[in-house]
Amino acid sequence: MNIIALADIHGCLDYIGAIARRLSEADIVLVAGDITNFGGETQARQVIGALEEHNPNILAVHGNCDLPTVEEYLCTCEIALDRRCVTLNGLAFAGIGGSLPCPGHTPNESGEEILAERLARLKEMIGAAFVFVSHQPAWGTTVDAAAARHTGSRAIRQFILETQPILAVSGHIHEAVGTDKLANTVLINPGPFRYGHYGVIEVEGGEVRNAQVCEI
């Protein structure tokens, strides 16, 4: 399975044409939040619609900069992955949206305790092999480091350690572009698509064969 991972689009459509072929050739496009730049359904519809012109198989979680109507729109389109488990082409995908509290208030924030409660419910839905998508990265990894300080979620880290998804896609921390591993889970923060960053992942036989970040 070929996967394109996008995060932190922030309403910017400038680079979709540049990866049109890769989008169309992918089996699925995963969007790890901040689809809009503090926008609602209208902006989310524009972004998702632009992606769907190249690939109809999209699963997404909302980010902290997405208004609540974005989550509603994703649910209406049946592409929302927040607190859901969806199987596509034999592979399961599960996710959680929003982020921890930020220095400045943003529309979709929650504390570690609430994240842990949501993840506990999600844990009941998943099977042995799955891909996890979140906006907030796991704490204590290279994909959550900002200014030499870890800013990820401890609840998400614990969830990953307990459930061992084959792949965990996140965004949120624009500076933390890259890949890492947490036990047996491959982590990737594709970087902000707003600035031309994206991820390309290959999954075969229930294992991640390749995961790389790319820049236009």
N, C-alpha and C positions, 0 to 999 in steps of 0.2 A: 504494500500500500504506500502510495506517495502522498505526503502531507505537506501543505503550505501553511506555515504558522505566521499570523500577523498579530500585532499588538500596538496599542497606542496610536491608532490612526488619527484620532482627534479631528475628524471631519475632513481630512486632506485627501483628495482624490488624485493628486498630481502624479503619483507613481504607479497607478493601476495599469495604465497602458504599457509601461515598461516591463511588467511581469505577466502580461496577458497570456502569453503562451504557456508559462509555467502554471498559471492558475487553471487554464483549460485542461492541462495534462494531469493535474493532481486528482487523486481520488476524493480528497476532502480538503476544505479550507477551514482552519481553526482560527478563531478571533478571540484573543485574550484580553478583551476589555478596552475601555476608553475609545469606543467607536466614534464618539462625538467629542466636541470641545465645549462641554457644558451645554450641549444641545439636547433636544428632545426627539420625538418620533420623526419629525420631518427630516432632520439631519441624518438620523439613523437609517431612514428609508433610502436616502440618497446614497449612503455608503454601501449598505447591503445590496441595494439594487445594482450599483456599479460592479460589485463583485459577482453577483448572480449572472450578469451578462456573459461572464467567462466560465462560471462553475456554479451549478445549482446546489451542490452539496456543501453546505456551510453550517457549522455549529459555533455558537458564540456565547460568551458571558459578558455581562456589563462591567464597566469599570467605575472607579470612584468619580470620574468626571462626567459620567452619563446620568442624565436626569431619570427619575423613576419611570417616565413614559418610554424610555428606551427599553427597559426590561420588559415592559408590557408589550411593546412592539415585537421584540424577539419571541415572546411567548405566542403572540398571535400568528407569527410566521412559522411557528413550530421549529425554530432553530435555537431556542434558548437552552443552555446547558446548565444554568445555575440550579444547583440542588436536584439535578436530574441525571439519569443514566440512559444513554441512547446507544443502540448497536447499529453499526453501518458496515456492510461488507464483512461481517463476522467479527469485527473488533468493537469493543465497548468504549464509550467516552463518557466521562463524568466531570462535573465542574462546580465551581463556586465563584460568584461575582463579588464586586466591591473591593474595598481595601480597609486597612487599619486607619485610624485617625491620622490626618495629614497636618502639617504645620499651619496651613490655611484650610478653612472648612470647605469640603467638597460634598456633592449630593449623596454619594453612596459610601458611607463609612460605618464601621462597626468595630467593637473591641474584640480582643482575643476570645473572651468567654462566649460571645455570640457566634463567632466563627467556629469555635469548637463544637457548639451545639448543632450548628448546621451541618458540619462535617460528620458528626456522629450519625445524623439521620441519613446522610449520603452514603455512609459506610454500609448501611443495611441494604443498599440497592446494588452494590457492585459485586462482580465475580472475581475470578482469579486474575485474568489479564485485562487491563484497561489503560486508557490514556486519560490523564487528569489535566484539566485546563482551569487555571485561576488567573485573576488579574494580579493579586498580591503573590509574590514569590515566597518560597520557604526561607525561613531565617537561617543564617549562618552558612551561606553558600556564595559562590562567586556571582550568582544571578540576582542577588539582593543587596549588593554592596554599593553604597553611595557615599562619596567622600571618605573612603576608608572606614565606613561604619555600616554594620549590618542593619537593615531596615525591614526585613521580611517578617513573616508570621511564624511564631512558634507552634501555633495550632496546626497550620498547614504542614510544617515540617514533621510534626508528630503523626499527622494523618498519612503522609507519604511513607514514613518509616513503618507504620503499622500495616498499610495496605499494599505497598510496593507496586505502584503502577509501573508499566514498562517505560512510560514517558510522562513528564510533567512540563507543560507549557505555561509560561507566565509572562508578565510584562511589568508595567507600573514604574519600575526603576529604570529610567531612560539611560542612565550611565552604565548599567550592569549588563550590557550586551554580551552574550556568550553562552557557553555550555558548561555543565558540571555533572557530577553524579552524587546521589544521596543513597547510600547502600547500593541497591541494584537498579535504581531509577535514574534514567537519563533526564537531566534538567536542561531546558533551553529558554532563554529570554531572547527572542529574535530582535529586540530593539524596536524603537519607535518607527513604524511605517510612515509616520508623518515626515520623517527625514530620510526615507528610502531604505530602511532596514527590514529584513524579513527572514524567516527560517525555512529550510528545506529538510524534510525528514523522510527516511525510508524505513518502513516496518515490514519485516518478513518473518513468517513463522512465529509470530508472537514476540519478536525481539526487534529492538531498534538497531538497524544495520548501519545507519548513518544519520547524523544530525549536525547541521551546520548553519551558521548565520551568514547572510549575504547582504551586500550593500549595492544599491543601484548607482 
